[in-house]
Amino acid sequence: MTTPEPIRVLLADDQTLVRAAFAMLVESARDMEVVGQAGNGVEAVERARGTRADVIVMDIRMPEMDGIEATRRIAADDDLAGVRILVLTTYDDDEHVVAALRAGASGFMVKDTRPAELLDAIRTVAAGDSLLSPGPTARLIARVLRLPDRPPVGPAPSAGRLAGLSDREREVLTLVARGLNNAEAGEALGLSPLTAKTHVSRIMGKLGARDRAQLVIAAYESGLVAPGGEH
């Protein structure tokens, strides 16, 4: 039986002790290995290109270039299309988390999370899934979008960005934004899980979204789903 290749992890954080602690944690897992470390966003982009990591654990607040801009550059690089980004944040960083998800991050974790949860998060993102998506991610986005006078956290959404979706795809997107997985969305609409998954994939393609987290953002920004649960 062939042993799966370990998940290649790049750690980006400006605090040396934090990186060292994360490195020890990641190396303690049999299915992971640390392939590089970065102390700022510029280094994170360079290391991403040099190491071909599967997952980058990215701090948001870093000198020279923050984690949001680093995420944006990595996500825009076709040569790094398979790289997944897990953003680390603090509880007062909601707007920045949404900006990072828009930029191409696949999920987020708070910095004081339990070690086992961080390892599970890395595995989730490496498998191509969005972390904390769609439920908690949707709640966070809804909270940020209802804040008065909130600062801009990324490019303004286009009013017609959902124009290319069919009625069924809009229904599926609404359920995704409300926290349902493929099986649950399919059941709600009388579809098989596979058919629901196909719809989700098509929606991603039409909207240029990397994963479900960005679909949630698109649903809220376009007005398909409104903060507070009305649509």
Steps between C-alpha positions, in 0.01 A plus 500: 500500500645836395544756777341836411736792453506726807324834484761765426448798730646851478476716814476879466504706821717793608547359851790256511374321811155455351648350183720270706204378704293438187793323336535262795127433491489432126809278511338297778232386255597196294315623194660847482837666459619860519665597170566864577446801723447869429514805724301736277272501197779555249682194627174304503449562127862412424492184712169396345663505157812326622358226720181401316325463832155344509377727781622837623411592858490879459492766769309811396704766678858493375755769403604598145197325350203380702345157469206629296716639221723192512191281467377708207831464315523128560140443392560700182806295402396225258811301593373484859144397417515197728624688805241541776516777760383477860488841664576551868320782670392649830147563619512871408600441138162429338535746212848372424377140496239586238766681298725194517218270387430733209869497414498122470544346845318172554415559863604648830587402855546710813853497636410355838334191356585159642797325334293205378252739336777676309627168367148401397462840332813442295371159393162647405651774287752261342212275394353788300223594740427839652562519872207610714300525183228559446331546839737695726651678200154616396430626850826693509436659161146591600633663816756704310258608228253636755761716674428873452763698312720196466823561309530349154649151517555432132375582152140615484271220382335529163123531515468261211752238605228236539336580165644188340352261754187298431208508743605160633858615548376801693301266725805285559718804571246630751510171690880489491511850650257393772728222619384187316742248357444329165291217641281736703454742210410211272246363744340844540460531123418138422840440338763234553819606683694446176267728306526766772878469489492545123294816541746634756792431266325678215422799721865520602601499136254771403595725791872430484496380861776280638282328758178512700624776729509738204155384393368604840655845457352533151154411626509769768668769293261456210197525728382145427524436873470790741660538844248384754377210287251667265528484123 
